[in-house]
Amino acid sequence: MGVIKEFFTGKSDNYSKAIKGLKKVKENFEGFVIAFPDVTPDEIMLIKDKWETLPDKISRGVKIMALNFKSNFKSIFTLYKPQAYIVPHSHKKEYEFGRIIKGSVTNKLTGKTYHENDEYKFSPNELHYLYSKNGSIVYSILTEKGDYKLKALPKKVLNKLESAS
């Protein structure tokens, strides 16, 4: 907000409006970055409420939409087309909690298949390699809290998914 202070000498009504406007822009545009350092130096910027296709270097047939993100909490939808996968990876500090919304995914490293409504949890540094034979949609949370409990998705979030997929 340092730039705003350059234009306004005091905390006037216009100053407050400018700050409020910038916060709204940040809220609507803010994204987060996923890095795959072991695979490629590429990073993927995810923008809230917008589907992004992951690069071929790290996946095949996968799109991700960021829903909510803070420094210690990120929620995303992952859309797997048939025969889609994300290369084996782990998260340094974060747990990944997931719920299968539609279809199924298999962790190719363990052979465990998760079906519709099943949940999974991967610990920090736990390598996982999710693959979907027939296509699927997964809701995921990335957080440093190992005891996080997935909650039911609000109807407005499910509606967003229906209109976007």
C-alpha positions as CSV (number, residue, x, y, z in Angstrom):
1,M,0.0,0.0,0.0
2,G,3.1,2.2,-0.1
3,V,2.1,3.5,-3.6
4,I,-1.2,4.8,-2.3
5,K,0.6,6.8,0.5
6,E,2.6,8.5,-2.3
7,F,-0.6,10.0,-3.7
8,F,-2.5,10.9,-0.5
9,T,-1.0,13.1,2.2
10,G,-3.5,12.0,4.9
11,K,-6.1,9.4,5.5
12,S,-8.9,11.1,3.7
13,D,-12.1,9.6,2.3
14,N,-10.4,9.1,-1.1
15,Y,-7.5,7.3,0.7
16,S,-9.9,4.9,2.3
17,K,-11.7,4.3,-1.0
18,A,-8.4,3.6,-2.7
19,I,-7.3,1.1,0.0
20,K,-10.7,-0.6,-0.2
21,G,-10.5,-0.8,-4.0
22,L,-7.0,-2.3,-3.9
23,K,-8.0,-4.9,-1.4
24,K,-10.9,-5.9,-3.7
25,V,-8.6,-6.1,-6.7
26,K,-6.2,-8.3,-4.7
27,E,-9.0,-10.5,-3.5
28,N,-10.3,-11.1,-7.0
29,F,-6.9,-11.5,-8.7
30,E,-4.7,-13.1,-6.1
31,G,-3.3,-16.5,-7.0
32,F,-0.8,-18.9,-5.7
33,V,2.1,-20.7,-7.3
34,I,2.7,-24.4,-7.5
35,A,6.4,-25.4,-8.1
36,F,7.7,-28.8,-9.2
37,P,11.4,-28.3,-8.5
38,D,12.4,-32.0,-9.0
39,V,10.7,-32.1,-12.5
40,T,11.1,-28.7,-14.1
41,P,12.0,-25.1,-13.0
42,D,8.5,-24.1,-14.3
43,E,6.0,-22.6,-11.9
44,I,2.3,-22.5,-12.4
45,M,0.4,-19.4,-11.3
46,L,-3.1,-20.3,-10.3
47,I,-5.8,-17.6,-10.4
48,K,-8.8,-17.8,-8.2
49,D,-12.0,-19.2,-9.9
50,K,-10.2,-19.8,-13.3
51,W,-9.3,-23.2,-14.8
52,E,-5.6,-23.5,-15.7
53,T,-4.2,-26.4,-17.8
54,L,-1.1,-27.9,-16.2
55,P,1.9,-28.1,-18.5
56,D,2.7,-31.4,-20.3
57,K,6.0,-31.5,-18.4
58,I,4.2,-32.3,-15.2
59,S,0.9,-33.7,-16.2
60,R,-1.3,-35.0,-19.0
61,G,-5.0,-34.0,-19.3
62,V,-5.2,-32.0,-16.0
63,K,-6.8,-28.7,-15.2
64,I,-6.7,-26.9,-11.8
65,M,-8.9,-24.1,-10.4
66,A,-7.9,-22.2,-7.3
67,L,-10.8,-21.6,-4.9
68,N,-9.4,-20.1,-1.8
69,F,-5.8,-19.4,-0.7
70,K,-4.0,-17.9,2.1
71,S,-0.4,-18.5,3.1
72,N,-1.3,-21.5,5.2
73,F,-4.4,-22.8,3.4
74,K,-5.2,-23.4,-0.2
75,S,-8.3,-25.1,-1.7
76,I,-8.5,-26.3,-5.3
77,F,-10.5,-28.3,-7.8
78,T,-8.5,-30.7,-10.0
79,L,-10.2,-31.9,-13.2
80,Y,-8.7,-35.1,-14.7
81,K,-9.6,-36.1,-18.2
82,P,-9.6,-39.9,-19.0
83,Q,-6.1,-41.3,-18.8
84,A,-4.9,-38.1,-17.0
85,Y,-2.2,-37.8,-14.3
86,I,0.1,-35.4,-12.4
87,V,3.7,-36.7,-12.2
88,P,4.9,-38.0,-8.8
89,H,5.4,-35.1,-6.4
90,S,5.3,-34.1,-2.8
91,H,4.7,-30.9,-0.8
92,K,7.5,-29.7,1.4
93,K,5.5,-28.3,4.3
94,E,1.9,-29.0,3.5
95,Y,-0.5,-31.9,4.0
96,E,-2.8,-32.6,1.1
97,F,-6.3,-33.6,1.9
98,G,-8.6,-34.6,-0.9
99,R,-12.1,-35.7,-1.6
100,I,-13.2,-37.4,-4.9
101,I,-16.2,-35.4,-6.2
102,K,-16.7,-37.4,-9.3
103,G,-15.0,-40.5,-10.8
104,S,-12.0,-42.1,-9.3
105,V,-8.2,-41.6,-9.0
106,T,-5.4,-44.1,-8.2
107,N,-2.2,-43.4,-6.4
108,K,0.1,-45.3,-8.8
109,L,2.8,-45.5,-6.1
110,T,0.7,-47.4,-3.7
111,G,-2.0,-48.9,-6.0
112,K,-4.8,-47.4,-3.8
113,T,-7.8,-46.3,-5.7
114,Y,-10.1,-43.6,-4.3
115,H,-13.7,-43.5,-5.5
116,E,-16.5,-40.9,-5.4
117,N,-16.8,-39.5,-1.9
118,D,-13.6,-41.2,-0.7
119,E,-11.0,-39.0,1.1
120,Y,-7.2,-39.1,1.1
121,K,-4.4,-37.5,3.1
122,F,-0.8,-37.1,2.1
123,S,1.7,-35.9,4.6
124,P,4.5,-33.3,3.9
125,N,7.2,-34.9,1.7
126,E,5.0,-38.0,1.0
127,L,5.4,-38.8,-2.7
128,H,2.1,-39.3,-4.5
129,Y,1.2,-39.9,-8.2
130,L,-2.5,-39.5,-8.9
131,Y,-3.9,-41.0,-12.1
132,S,-7.5,-41.2,-13.4
133,K,-8.4,-43.9,-15.9
134,N,-11.9,-42.6,-16.8
135,G,-11.7,-39.0,-15.6
136,S,-12.5,-37.4,-12.3
137,I,-12.9,-34.2,-10.3
138,V,-11.1,-33.9,-6.9
139,Y,-11.4,-31.2,-4.2
140,S,-8.2,-30.7,-2.4
141,I,-6.9,-28.7,0.6
142,L,-3.2,-27.9,1.1
143,T,-2.4,-26.9,4.7
144,E,0.3,-27.2,7.3
145,K,-2.4,-28.4,9.8
146,G,-2.1,-32.2,9.9
147,D,-5.4,-32.5,11.8
148,Y,-7.5,-30.6,9.2
149,K,-11.0,-32.1,8.6
150,L,-12.6,-31.8,5.2
151,K,-16.0,-30.1,5.3
152,A,-19.0,-30.5,3.1
153,L,-18.7,-28.3,0.0
154,P,-21.1,-25.3,0.0
155,K,-23.7,-25.4,-2.8
156,K,-22.3,-22.2,-4.3
157,V,-18.9,-23.9,-4.7
158,L,-20.5,-27.0,-6.3
159,N,-22.5,-24.7,-8.6
160,K,-19.2,-23.0,-9.6
161,L,-17.8,-26.3,-10.5
162,E,-20.8,-27.4,-12.5
163,S,-20.7,-24.2,-14.6
164,A,-17.0,-24.3,-15.1
165,S,-16.3,-27.9,-16.0
